[in-house]
Amino acid sequence: MLQISREARNERIACLNWPEAFPYRPEVSLDIFHSSDALHLHFRVREQAVRAVCAADREPVWKDSCVEFFFAPREDGLYYNLECSCTGKLYLCIGEGRHDREFLPETAYAGISRHPSLGTEPFGLLERPTAWELGLDIPASTFGLDTFDGLQARGNFYKCGDALPVPHFLSWAPISTPSPDFHRPEFFDKLIFV
């Protein structure tokens, strides 16, 4: 369970769920807080290589150096996947499972403020140790909410890089599946907004 308040709280994204196949664990931390009408995420990453190929939103950002937030604000079976590359390119959808997901409208993408420390332009692959940060300010309306105050939700946070020289798949809350699969809401943990 994670209690999210108006004061920043630091969490580590460090669960190595598939250590035999994917043993690499970059250093990933997250500062998280809310301001009633917005959720604020600040990721800090240190990894042995960094990739930024995606040039626009809705491209396969999970192949780049990527951080993600999967979020189920209601108990209706729907959850959002917000995936963001190290240069602030977003992939944002809603649905009940891995398949049949729908992109959110352009207004939802435009409403999210992105603050990538590596800039916003693709630079390919840098095969050297790199530290980078990404801030995201996400309006409550992105998730069809008026406010985060008092919300009891579920979710998980991830770090991946499917096309990096050493692919990796980290989570905040543990996932118990035979192979990497972030689209598993049954493993989301409680997120309590106070």
N, C-alpha and C positions, 0 to 999 in steps of 0.2 A: 504494500500500500504506500502511496505517496500523497502527502498532504501539501497542497499548493496554495500558498498564501500571497500576500502583497510584498513579502520580503523574499529576496532571492534565496533559493535553496540549491545546493550543489549535489548532483548525483553523478555516479559513474555508470557508463555504459560498458560493461565488462564481462557479461556472461558469454563464455565460450561454449556454445551448445553442441558443437560438432568437432571436438578437439582432435580426433584422429585424422579426419579429412581436411580440416581447416584450423591448424593450430596457431596461426598468427593472430596476435591481439594488439592492435594499435592502442595508444593511450587516448581515451575519449571521456570527457566530462561534459556535464550539462548544468548550466544555471537556469532555473525555471521559476517564474512568478507570474501573477496575473494582476491586472489593474481593472477589474470588473468587466470592462468591455473589450479587453484584449489579453491574449496569452503571449508571454515573452519567453523565448527560448534562446539561449546563447551556448552554442556548442564550441568546445575547444578540442582540437584533434592534433595528435602528433603521430605520423606514420612514416614508414620507410620509403614510400614513393607516393606521388600524388598525380591524379589524372583528371583532366578537364577537357573533354571532347565536345560535349553537348553545347550547342550554341543558342538554344531557345527552350522555352517551357514546353512541356509535353513530350520531350525526347527521353530516351532511356537513361535517365540520370543515375540509376543504380549501377550502371557499368563504370561510371566515374567515381571519384572519391565522394561519398554520399552519406548524409545523415537523414534519418527518417523518424516520423511521428505518426503512429497509427492510433486512431482515436474513435471510441464509441461513446458519444455523449448521452445516448438514450438507450433504452432496452427494447429497441425495435428490430434488432438484428443487423442494422446498417452500421458500417464504420467507414471512416475516412482514412485514406493513406496519403500523407503529405511527405513527399520525398524531395530532397533538395541537394543539388551538387555543391561542391566547394566554391563554385562561382555564382551561386544563387539561382540556378535554373530549377524550376519547380515541376513536379509531376503530382497532380492533386486530383484524386478520384473518390467516388463513393460507391458502395455496393455491399452485398451480403457475404461475399466470398471472393476468392481469387479471380473467378471468371465473371463475366457480365458486369464489369465495373464501368462507371460513367464518369467522364471528365466533368469537373465543376466548370461553370461559365468563366469567361475571360475576366469578368468583374471580380470574381473571387481571387484569381491570380493577381490582378492589379492591386487588390486591397491589402496584400501581404507585403510589409516592408522587409527588405532583405539587406543584410549588411555583411557581405563576404570580405574577409581580410585579403584574399588573393585577387581581388578585382572581379569584374563581371565578364571578361572575355575568355574564350577557350584558349588553352595553351598546350594541349596535348598531354604527353606523359613526361613527368620529371622523375627520374629514377635516383632520387637522393632523399635523405631524411628531411621532412618538411613539417612545420607546425602551421596550422591555420585555424581560423575561427569563423563562425557563421552566426549572426544574430537574425532572429525572425520575430516580427511583431505581427501576430495573427488576430484579426478582429473576431469577436464572438460570432458575428454574422456569417463568417466563413462556414461555420458549423450549424447554421440555422438557429443560433442562440441570441437572446437579448443580453445576457450577462453570464459570467462564470460564477458569480456569487452563489454559494450554496450548492453548486452542482456536484453530483456524485456520478462519476463516469468510470470508464475503463480504457486502458491503452497500453502502449509499449513504445519504446524508443530504440532505434537501431543505428548501427554503423556498418556500411558494406562498401564493397568495391569489386564487383563481379569481374571486371576486365583489367584489374590491376595485375602487375607481375605476380603478386601473392594475394589471391582472392581471400576475402575474410567476411565474416558474418557475425557481428556482435549484437547482443540485445541487453536491455536494462532488466527486464523480467525474464526468467528462464523459459525456454521453449523445449518441449519434449517431443521431438519428431525425429525420424531416421535421417533426414537430410535437411539442409537449410530451407525454411519456409516461414516467412514473416507474416503471411496472410492466414494466421491462425488465431482468431479472436478468443478462442477458448483459453489461450495462455496470456491474454491481457490481464494486467493487474489493476487494482482499484486506484483511481485518481480522485481525491477529495479536495474540492476547492473551498477554502475558508476565507 
